[in-house]
Amino acid sequence: MLRKRGTSLIVSGVARQRACCSRGYVTMSRLEKETTLPYEKLDKNLKTFRKKFNKPLTLAEKIVNSHLEDPTTDVEQGKSYLKLHPDRVAMQDATAQMAILQFSSSGIPKTAVPTTVHCDHLIEAEKGSEADTTKAVNKNKEVYDFLSSSSKKYGMGFWGPGSGIIHQIVLENYAFPGGLMIGTDSHTPNAGGLGMVAVGVGGADAVDVMAGIPWEVKAPKVLGVKLTGKLSGWSSPKDVILKLAGILTVKGGTGYIVEYFGEGVDSISCTGMGTICNMGAEIGATTSLFPYNSRMSSYLKATGRADIAAEADKYKENLVADPGSESRYDRVIEINLSELEPHINGPFTPDLATPLSQFAAAVKKNNWPEELKVGLIGSCTNSSYEDMMRSASVAQQALDQGVKAKSLFTITPGSEQIRATIERDGLIDIFSKVGGTVLANACGPCIGQWNRTDVPKGTKNSIITSYNRNFTSRNDSNPNTHSFVASPEIVTALTLAGSLAFNPATDSIQVDGKSYKLKPPTGDELPPRGFDAGQNTYQAPSADGSSVQVQISPKSDRLQKLEPFNAWDGKDYISCPILIKAKGKCTTDHISMAGPWLKFRGHLDNISNNMFIGAINSENNEANKVRNQNTGEFGAVPDVARAYKAAGVKWVVVGDENYGEGSSREHAALEPRHLGGVAVIVKSFARIHETNLKKQGLLPLTFADPKDYDKIEASDRLSILGLSSFAPGRQLTVRVEKKGGSGNWEFKVNHTFNEGQIGWFKAGSALNLMAQQRQQATQRA
């Protein structure tokens, strides 16, 4: 789908400004000429909201409340459910398949808001950019054709394979200060680097917005992060979020928008702000954002959007927090950038933060493999021009000594525009000469799309990346790979040295009896010669897609039409076996693995064969081995679930803290629903996953007393009582039936359902309820 190099998509700001002035309005994107930048409407809504709430507002409050369906709504942070109208939707190819399958069943001819589809998840890293992209195009033709034709039919923009990673494409083309968008990927908050409230959601939420239905979300609280001082030396924007992850942990940001403020903000580039917001997903935050400033204006102009920068300047009062609004923050954390040192986080969790000066000692103390096998830079978190240039400045110092990297080295450009620009400016040549392999403009190893061959699977080893997540087995399916996260500059330095114990700020690299010391990285935040757009991989939305046919073969193992889930039968759930009592961390990767399973993201039955295969069973401390309570025999989790379903037996899952953290993938909710699950009972949920469970008609419940988790045994059967009087704020009761019949007991569970969400449960899913309401509206008409 890569087409020959054509005229650059980047047009001059002056020319663009003239074109817009001749029309009398500014578009949201130069690629969507029928859209209008909504500043006037948002300003009107915000003024209406202020009449009722006459106090200083944080930036997060301004943006969220200016998108209210009814700006006179009473809003209580952390409690009220808001109905919002996002400006746009973005979907990556793995999650878009299921979302489009759901949207197509609605009967709506065209998306109600601008929507884009991005092909970035299905390209496996193996040999290099060109070979891997070509292989993916052939291997995934059926899926790409489905996404392309669906985009034509429903009026969506389509970015083909090789375009780049969704979040980089959005930053370059669609994000704008003060906007609200949702995306079917947990790192959608990357657009907060351009002052946008950008939230990762499941596909069902995206379908609502695409259908013109308000997006419902609990009003987030606001956590302020005050930045003072200025970054220098080896420190980078990535270190801000690495340090913050260490402070807040993977669940400390749950229910919050993280808003950065203070004089230190202006010392960070726009793409650097994007890095910080991107990895805010790893602290559980709803999203993160920065106030509009000159760095954002410069980036907008550099990417052909001088008209948007000019409009943002006019409405700047709405794009920054009000004076005196600091008191509105529920909590404030201060980070002095002048004192911030580089951090390395991991292994196995992104919140185990260690300052660089202490990392070598930590490696030795914890017996982590000191030899560094692979260093990987890029991904949606760190693949900007600035990132690449600073990394190249480090790599060039090795070339100046006539040496190469001691570890394997991979480079992932975030977009075709970044790839073409760094190729033109000689950075790819530097990376190649130092021993690096440039991978496709795609997610690749960051999401487990990596055919790794340098070490046998099961080998204990260390890698370091500039990615965002490092859960067990995430990058290469090897549970013994110790994966660490750092800035691309630090990754490059350690890759040159081949050791985790190397500190570039103090140590020298030994090569052939001599040594050399690295100087701190340098680089421009934007290319002095402007961006080169590279290959044109974009398919514009069609004006009328009514004649477009979207075909799905009934014999396909990649795509499958969805059948509605059964509605609730009006009865309590009685004597349900526990499919699995998950021990410890249970992320969406544990529930529905990525990597080789990504190819089945459009086929619910096939991908359900990966359900919970990564979760650890508390009964035996093993993965993918649970007891069938009907037979007493052990089997793979999906097999046991299918056996229960075939026997008409409803089952439940029990889990620990922050259950479902990580990716936004709704398959982690769809699969349990498809295979007969009815409830998930845990100590606490990650935000996106809890919503996804609700959307699919499941009951996400939390222990009123977390200690009850320890009392439950895998052999117990659970009855969920009180569903006939299911109501917001009202606890449900769970009866525990012990094997043998003696020692039965009960405990209370909480839930966060509101009236509308209870409607989803009763209808069998949010999609079912939407179809019912559409049918009723048609009948009334």
N, C-alpha and C positions, 0 to 999 in steps of 0.2 A: 504493500500500500504506500510505500515511499515513492513519491513522484519526483521527477527531475527538478533540480534547483530552478526556482523561478524568481520573480520579483519579490523582494523582501516584504514581509507583512508590516515591518516597522516603517511608518511614514513620519515625516517631520512634524513636530508639534505645531509649527506655524501653519503648515498646509492643513493639518487636521482641524486646527482652531478656526480657520477661515471656512472650511466646509461646514462645520457645525453652526457657525454664526449665520451662514446663508440659510440654514434650515430653521434657525431660531431656537434650537435646543441642543443639548449635549446627550449623546447616547451613553449607555452603561458600558458598552464595549465597542471598539471600532469594528468588531466582527459581527455586531448585531445592530444594524442600522434602524431597525424598527423599535428599539427600546429607548427609554428616556431615563436619564439620571434623575433619581427621585428626590433630590434635595429640597425642592419647593414643597412637595407633599409632606416629607418628613419634618420639615420646619414647622409646618402648620400643625401637624399632629403633636409635636413636642410642645408648642405653645398652648395647645388645648390641655395637655397633660399637666403643664405647669400651673394652670389656673386652679387645679385641685391640689397639687403638691407644690406649694410655694416655698421650696427649700433648695439649697445648692444640690446639684446632682453630680454623681460620678459620670465618667464617660460611658461606662457600661449601661448605667440607668438611662442615659440619654438615647443611646442607640436602640436598646431593647424596647423602651417604652414608646419611642417614635414609630415603632413597627406594630404596635398594638392594633388589633382589629377595631377596638373601641378605646380611644385614648382617654376616656373618662373613667376607665376601670380603676378600682381600688387595688393597689399592689402592695402586698406584704412579702418582702424578700424571704425566701426559704419556705413559704407556706402557700401563697397564691398560685393557682395554675393560670398561666397566661395563654391567650390565643393571639398568635403573631402571624404576620404575613411577610415571609422572607422575600428578598429581592431575586434570588436565584437558587438553583440546585446544581450540584456537580456530583457525578458518579464515576467511580473507576470500573473497569471492565468486569472484575470478579463479582462485585456487588450489584452492578447495573443489570446483569442478566436476570436475577430474581426480581429486582425492582421493576424492570420493564415487563416481565411476565405478569406481575401483579397489576401494573398499570393497564396493560392491554386487556385485562379481564374487566376493567371498569366501564369500557365502552366509550370513553372520552376520546375525541378525535385528535386533540393537540394539547400539549402541556400548557398549563395556565401561566407559568412563569418561565423565563429563559432557563434552559437546562442543557447541560453538556455531558458527554460520555467520553471517557479517556482510557485508552488502551495501554496500560502500564504494568498490570499484574501478571500477565500470562507469558512473559518472555523469560525464559530460564537462562541464567548466566552459566556459560561453559567455556566457549572458545574466544569470544570477543564480540564487539558490537554488531558488525555486519552479518557474520555467520549466525549469531544467536537470533537476530531479528528476522532473518530470512527463514530460519527453522520455525520460529514461532508463527510467522504468517502462514506457512504451509500446514503446520500442526493444528492451528486454531482457526482455520479458514471458516468452518461452520459457525463458530461463535462470533468471529469478527463480521461475517456477513449478516448474522442475525442483529448484531448491535448497529451496524451501518444502516441496514434497511429499516430497523425500528426507529432509528434517529430520523431518517427521512420521513417516515410515516407520521411521527408524532411531533415533528418540528424541533428536534434537538440538534445542537452542534455536536459533531463527531470528530474526535482526534484519534487517528489511526495509530497502529503500532509503530514505534519509533519517534512519536511526537515528544514523549517525555512523561514525567511523573505528574499526576493530576495537580498536586499542590503548587508545583513550580509553574505549570501552565496557567493555573488560576491567578497566581500572583502576577504573571507577565501580561495577562490579557483581560481578566474579569474582576479582580478584587478592587474595591474602591473605599476610601475612608467614609465611615458612617453607615455602611451597608450592613445588611443581615443576609447571610446565606447558610444553607445546610448542605452537607455533603455526606455521601455514604462511605466515609472513611474516617477513622478516628483522628487522623492528623489534619483534618480540614482546618483547625484553628491556625494553621500556617498563615492564612490571610490576615490574621490579626497584626502581622507585620506592616500591613497597609491600613491599619485602623479600622478593620472590619470585624464585626461579631460573626465569626464563622464557626459553626458547631457540627461536630461529627454525629451522625444519627444512623439508625438502621434503615433498610430499604422501605419499610412500611411508612415511616415518617416522610421519606422523600416522596412516596406515592401520594400521600395526602396533599402535600404542597403542589406537586405536579397537577393534581386534580382540582386545585383551587380551594382546597379546604384549609382553614387556618392550622398552623402548626402549634400543638399544645405542649407546653413545657412548664415545669415548676419554676417560679421566679427565682433565679439564682441570687445567692448572696454575693458580695463583692469583697475580694481579698486584695488589698493594696500592697504592691512591692515598690518601695522607694529606692531608686538608684541614685547614688551620689558618686562623685569622683569620675575617673576616666580609665578605660582599659588601656593596658600597655604591655609590652614584652610578649610573652607567650600566652597571655590571657586573651580570651575571645568571647563573643556573645554566647557560645555554647556553654561556657563555664558558669554563666549566670543561672541557667536552668539546671545544670548538673548539680550545682550547690543547692539550689532551691529544692530539688528532688530529695536531696539528703536531709533537708530540714523538714519537709512536709510528708515524705514517704509517698508510696504509690496511691494512697487513698486520701491524703491530707487536703487535696484540692476539690474533693467531691462536693458538688452542690455550689461551687463558687465559679465566678468569672474572675480571673486573675488580671488585675489592671496595674500596669507599670506607670510610674510617675517619678518626678524628680529631675534635677538638672543633669543627672547621668544619662538620661534617655537620649538627649541630643548628640551624645558621643557615639551612638550605635547606628550603623547603617540600616536601611530599610530591610534588606535581606537578612541582616543580623537579627533584627527584631522578629522577622519571620521564623528564624531558627528557634528563638526562645519560645515563641508562641506554639510552634509545631510540637515541641517536646513537652509542652504543658499537659498534653494528653497523658503523659507518664505519671503525673501526680493526680490524675483523676478529674482535673478541672473541666467544667463545662466548655470553657474556651479561655483564651488569653488575648489581650490586646494592648496596643500602645496608642498614645494620642497623636493626632496628625501634627507633623512638623516638616521642616525643610528637607529632611532626608527622604521622607515619603514623596514630597513634591519632586525632588530630583529623580527618583526612581520612576515616577509616573511619566515625567518628561522623556527620560531615556528609553522608555518602552512605548513611545508614541502616543502618550495620553496627556499632553499638555493642556488640553481642554478640560479634562477632569481635575487636574491640579488647579487650574484657574477657578473652577467652580468651588472646589474645596476651600480655596483661599477666601472666597466670598462668604462661605458658611462655616468658617473656622470655629466660631463660637460654639457651634453644635458638635464639633469634632474633637473637643478637649474637655476635660473635667472643669466644672465650675470652681472658682476660687472659694475656699472654705468647705469643699466637699470631702476633705480627708476624714471628717468625723463620720461620714457615711460608710467608710470601710469597716467591715466586721472584724478585720484584723490587719495589721500592717507589719510587714517584714522589711527591714532595711539591709541593703547590700552595698557596700562601698567598693565600687569598681576599681579604685586605685589600689585597694588591698587584696582584691580577689586574685587568687592564684589558680592555675589550671587544675581541673579535676578529672579523675578517671572513675567511672562508675561501673560496678559489677563485681563479680560475675553473677549471672542468673537472675538478676533483678536490676532495674534501672535506678533504684534509689539508694544503693549501697555506694555512697559517695566518699571518695578518698582524695585529699589534696595531693598534687603531684609530688610535693616534697616528702610525703609520707608513704607513697605508693610502693616503692621498692621494698620497704620494710614490711608492708602488708602482704606483698607477694611471698616473701620468705616466711612470714609468720603463718600464713594460711596454706602454705604448700601449693600455691597455684603454679601451674607450669610456667617457668620463667621464659623459656624460649618462645619467641613470637613466630607463629607459623605464617599468618597472613594479616596484612593491614588493608583495610577497605575504607575508601573515602567516597563521599557522594551521598546519595539517597535524597529523599524529599526534605530532610532536615538540614543538610549541609552540602548543597551542590550549586551555590550561586557563583557568579563570576569572581566575587571577592574571595570566597572559600577556595576556589580552584587556584587563583593567583597566589594567595598566601601559601598554599600547600606547594605550589610549583617553586616558590622562592626558597623553600626549605630543600626540596629535591634538587634544585640547581646547585646547591652548595656541595652535595655529594658528587655531582658531575664535575664540579670544579676541582675536586680531589681525584678525579679519574676513577671513581668507584660507583657501584650500584647498590640498591637496597639489599639488605641481607635476608629479608623476608619476602614472601610473595606479596604483590601489591596490585590492588585493583582500584579502578577509578570509574565511578558512575556519574555521568553528567545528568543534571536534573531535567534537562529539556533539549530538544534539537537546537534551539536557539543558543543555549549555553555551549553545547558541543561544537557547533559551527564557529562560535565566537572564539572559544579557547583553541580550536584548531588553527584558525586564522592568525591568532596572536602568539602561536608557538608553544602554548602550554602543553598540548597533547604530545608534542615532540619531546618536551622535557620529561614528561611522565614515562613515555615509551623508552627513552634512552636510559632512565634510571632503573628500568626493569618492570615497569607497570603494564597492566593490560587494561585497555579502555573497554568497558562493558557497554551494553545497550542503554539507551535513554529510557530506563525503566526501573522498577523497584528491585528486581533481582535478588541478591542475597539478603537484603534487608527483611524480606518477607519469606525467606526460605526457598526462593527460586534460584537455587545454586547447585549445580551438578559438581560437587566438590570431589576432587580426586587426589589431593596431595597427601591426605592421611586416611587410613582405613576407618570406616565407621566404628565407633566404640573406643577409639584412641583418645586418651586424655591429652588435651592440647589447648593452646591459647590463641585467640584472635582478638584484634581490636578494630573497632569501626567508628565511623562518625555518624552512625545511624541513631535510632531512638530507643529501640527495644533490644533486650538481650535475654529473654526468657530461655529456659532450658530447651535445647533442640531447635530454637526458632530459626537460626540462620542456615544450618546445614543438616538438620535432623539427627545430629549426634549429641546425645545427652551428656557426653563427657567433654564437649567443647566449652571451654571457659571463655565467654564472650564479654568484652569490656567496651564501654562507650566513652568517647572523648571527642575533642574538636578535631577537624581534619588536619590541622597543623601538628597537633600532638601525635595523631595517628601516623602521619608521614614521618615524623622524627623517630618514633619508636620502630617503624618499619625499616628505616635506614639502619638502625642499630641492631635490629633483630632480637630485641630483648625487652621484656616488660620492666626490667629493673633500671632501664636507662632514663635519666632525667636530663632533657636537653638544656635546661636552665643552668645546670651545674656540671654535667659530665661531658666527656669527650668520647668520640667513637674511635675504636681501635681497628685499623685496617693495615694488614701486611707490615706490622712492626712500627707503624706510625699512627698518629692520632690527629683528629681534627675536631673542633668544637663548632656547633651550629650557632648561627646568629638568629635572633628572633625573626619571625616571618614578617614580610611586608607585602603590600599589594593594594591596587586600586579597588574601590567598592563598585565602580562602574567602568566599563571599557572605554578608554579615551577615544577610540575610533568608532564608538557606537556598537550596537548589537548587530550580528549577522543572523538573520532568521533561519538560514539553512534550508533544508528540504521542506517543501510544503506538504503537510500531512493532514490538513484540515478539510473537513466536509461541512459546508455551511448548512444551517437549518433550511428545510424546504418551505416554501410559502404554502403549498398545498400537497399533503401526502396522502390524500384520500385514495389515490389509485395504487399506492405502493402495497405490494403483497409481502407479508412476513411469513416465511414458511418454517415450520418445525416438523421434522420427520418423526413419525411415531416410533421409528426404530433407532432414533438417535440415543447415544449414551452420554451426550453432552448437554442436551436441552430437553426439557420436559414441561408440558403445559401443567399448570397448577390446578388441583381440584380443591374446592372449598373444604375447610375443616368442619367437622360436625359441631353444631351448637351445643351449649351446655344443656344437659337433660333435666335440670331443675333439682337434682338430688345431691346430697353430700357424697364426697368420695370416701368409700369404705374399704378398709383392709387392703390398702395399696402396698405392695412390696417396695422396698427401697432398691432401686436399680443399682445405685452406687452411693456410698457415703464418701465423698471426696475428702482427701486429707491434704491440708495445707493449701498452697497457691493453686487456684483453678481458674486460669485465664481462658479467654475465648480460643486461644491456641490449644489448650488442653481439651476443650469441649469440641472444637471443630478445627482440626489442623489445616494449615495452608500447604505450601510447598506443592508436592505432586497432586494433592487433592483439589487444587484450584481449578483444574480442568473440568470438575464436576459441579462447579458453582451454579450452573443453570439446570441441573438435574437433581431434584431434591431427594429422590429415592437412592440414587447412586452415592451422592455425597454423604448420605446418612450412614454409610458404612464406616465413616471415620468418627462417629459420635462417641465422645468421651474416651477415645483410645489413648489419650495422653494423660488422663486424670489418674491420680494414685488412689487406689482402693484402700480405705482404712482397715479393712478386714485382714488384708494380707500384705499391705505395702507394695503391691504390684500394680502395674499399668495394664489396662485392657484385659483384666481377669476378674470377673465377678461371679457370684453364686446365683444360679437360677433357683429362687425359693420354691418354685413348684416341683422341681426335680431333685434339688440338692447338688446338682453338678455345676462345675465352673465352666465358663465360656467367655468369649469375647463380648464386650459390652454391647455392641450393636446386635449381635446374634441373640443375646438374652432378651434385649428389648423387643426384637422382632418376635421372639417366642411368646412373650407376654402379650403383644399386640394380637398375634394370631389366636391366642386363647381368650381374647377379650378382657384382659387384665390391665387396669390402669396402674401406672407406677409413678413414683416420686424420686427426687434427688435431694440429698442432704449435702450441704457444703459449708465452708469456713468463711473467713473474712474476705471482703472485697471481691466476692465471687463474680466472674465474668469481666475482670479488668482486661485491658488490651484493646484489640481491634474492635471495630464497630460491627463486625460481621453478624448479620441476623441469622445466618445459618446455625449459629450456636443456640438459637431459640427455635428455628424452624425444624431442625432435626429431632429434638426431643418431642415436639408436638406431633410431628409426622409419625414417629415410632411409638406413640401411645402415652407419652408423659403428660401429667396433669398439673404438677406443682414442683417448685424448687424452694426448699427451706434452708436458709443460710443465716450466718451471723450478720452479714452486710453485703450489699450489692454495689457493683460499679454502675454508674448512671445509665449509660447507653444500653447495657445488657438488660437491666431491669425493665426499661421501656420496651425493648424488643420482645421480652417474654410476655409482657402485657398485650402487645400488639397481636401476638399469635394465639391468644386465648389461654395462656398458661397462668398459673398463680405464683408470682414471686412473693414469698413470705419470709419474714425475718423473726428469729427467736426473740421473744420478749425478754427472756433471760438467756444470754449467750451460753451460759454453763450447761443448758439443756443439750447442746450439741454433743457434749462428752458423754451424756447419759444414753444416747441413742446407739443401738447396735445394728450392724448391717442386716441381721436376721429379723429385725422388727418389721411389723407392718403398721402403716400409719393411716388413720382415718381423719379426714379434714371435715370438721363439723361447723355448722352455723351458716352454710352458704345460702340457705333460703332467706336469711336476713342480712346478707352481705351488704355492707354500707360503708361509706367513707369514715375513717377513724374508729371503726368498730373492730375489735380483735376477733380472730377466729380461734377455735380450739382444735388441737390435734390430740387424738387419742393414740397412745402407743400400745400395740398388742404384741406381747412377748411370745416368743416361740414356746409352745407348751401350754400357753393360756394363763399362766400365773404371773403376778407382778405387773399387770397392766397399769398405766398411769397416763396423765394428761398434762399438756403444757399449752401456753398461750403463744400465739404468733401475731405479729403486726403486719400491716401492709400499707401502701401509699396510694391505693386506687382512689380516684374521684368518681363521680357519678358517670361521666362519659366513658371512663375506662372500664367501669363495671359493665357498661353496655357492650364493650368489646368482648369481655369474658362471656357474657350471656349469649352473644351472637356467634361465638366460636372464634372470632378474630376481628380486628379492626376493619379488615378488608370486607368481611362478611357484612358488618354493620353498614359500611359505606354503600355496598351493593343494595342492601335492604332500603336504605334511605333514598338512594337514587331511584329505585323501583317505585317507592311510594310517591316521590315527587312526580315521576312520569305519569302515574295513575291519576294524581290530582290534576295534572295538566290536561 
